[in-house]
């Protein structure tokens, strides 16, 4: 008896993690968060004047995504919010990234402050306001 070929199921090749990541990326985009490649950190983000908050993360989903999006919506007119997924050891070493997520506040390309680990939106908002004034 010949074997039957199964019809492909839409999105079958995508894992739940892939689908969740796509959902998070849409949310970030709606909040005005720039999604940047590791190679863009210095070339495009830190060689500009102004205030930038970068969320470095390891690709694992965290509850911190909601908090970052909320703060970006509130303060995005004055601060550029960026999310970078870290894969390269060299980037982790250069910015001393030991915990995911790590938020780093940059002013004119220089680090002013950082928060390591997930943080509620209220704490992130106050932190941004303190360092942007």
C-alpha positions in Angstrom: 0.0 0.0 0.0 1.6 3.3 -1.0 2.2 5.8 1.7 0.1 9.0 1.6 1.9 12.3 1.6 0.7 14.6 4.2 -0.4 18.1 3.1 1.8 20.8 4.7 0.2 22.7 7.5 0.7 26.5 7.3 3.4 27.7 9.7 4.3 24.1 10.5 8.0 24.8 10.2 7.8 27.6 12.6 8.1 26.8 16.3 6.1 28.4 19.0 9.1 30.4 19.9 9.4 31.8 16.4 5.7 32.7 16.4 6.1 34.4 19.8 9.2 36.3 18.6 7.2 37.6 15.6 4.5 38.8 17.9 7.0 40.6 20.1 8.6 42.2 17.1 5.3 43.6 15.9 4.6 45.0 19.4 8.1 46.6 19.5 7.5 48.1 16.0 4.2 49.6 17.1 5.9 51.1 20.1 8.5 52.8 18.0 11.3 50.5 19.1 14.1 50.1 16.5 15.1 46.5 16.0 18.8 46.5 15.2 21.4 43.9 14.2 24.5 43.5 16.4 26.6 45.1 13.7 24.5 48.3 13.8 25.2 49.0 17.5 28.3 51.1 17.0 28.1 52.0 13.3 24.5 53.4 13.3 23.4 53.8 16.9 26.2 55.1 19.0 27.9 57.3 16.5 25.0 59.7 16.6 24.2 62.5 19.1 21.3 62.2 21.4 19.8 59.7 23.9 19.6 56.0 23.1 18.4 53.2 25.4 19.4 49.8 24.1 17.9 46.6 25.4 20.4 43.8 24.8 18.8 40.4 25.1 19.7 36.8 24.4 16.7 35.8 22.4 14.8 34.1 25.2 11.4 35.6 25.8 11.0 37.7 29.0 8.1 39.5 30.6 10.3 42.6 30.2 9.2 43.0 26.6 5.9 44.5 27.7 7.7 47.0 30.1 10.1 48.1 27.4 7.3 48.7 24.9 5.3 50.7 27.4 8.2 53.0 28.2 9.1 53.4 24.6 5.5 54.5 23.8 5.6 57.1 26.6 9.1 58.5 26.1 9.8 57.7 22.5 9.6 61.3 21.4 12.7 62.3 23.4 14.6 59.0 23.6 15.5 56.5 20.8 14.6 52.9 22.0 16.5 50.0 20.4 16.4 46.3 20.9 19.4 44.1 19.9 19.5 40.4 20.2 23.0 39.4 21.3 24.6 36.3 19.8 28.2 37.2 19.3 30.6 36.8 22.2 32.5 39.8 21.2 29.5 42.1 21.7 28.7 40.6 25.0 32.3 41.1 26.2 32.6 44.6 24.8 29.5 45.8 26.7 30.0 43.5 29.7 26.6 41.8 29.1 26.2 39.1 31.8 22.4 39.2 32.3 19.5 39.2 29.9 18.0 41.6 29.4 20.5 44.4 30.0 19.3 48.0 29.4 22.0 50.5 28.7 21.4 54.3 28.6 23.7 56.1 26.2 24.0 59.9 25.8 25.9 61.0 22.7 27.4 57.5 22.3 28.7 57.2 25.9 27.2 54.9 28.5 25.6 56.8 31.4 23.8 54.0 33.2 22.5 50.4 33.0 20.0 48.0 34.4 20.7 44.3 34.4 17.7 41.9 34.4 14.0 42.4 33.9 12.5 45.5 35.3 8.9 46.8 35.6 7.8 49.6 33.3 7.6 52.1 36.2 11.2 51.5 37.2 12.4 51.8 33.6 10.5 55.0 33.0 11.9 56.6 36.1 15.4 55.5 35.2 15.0 57.0 31.7 13.7 60.2 33.1 16.4 60.6 35.7 19.2 60.1 33.1 17.7 62.1 30.3 17.5 65.3 32.4 
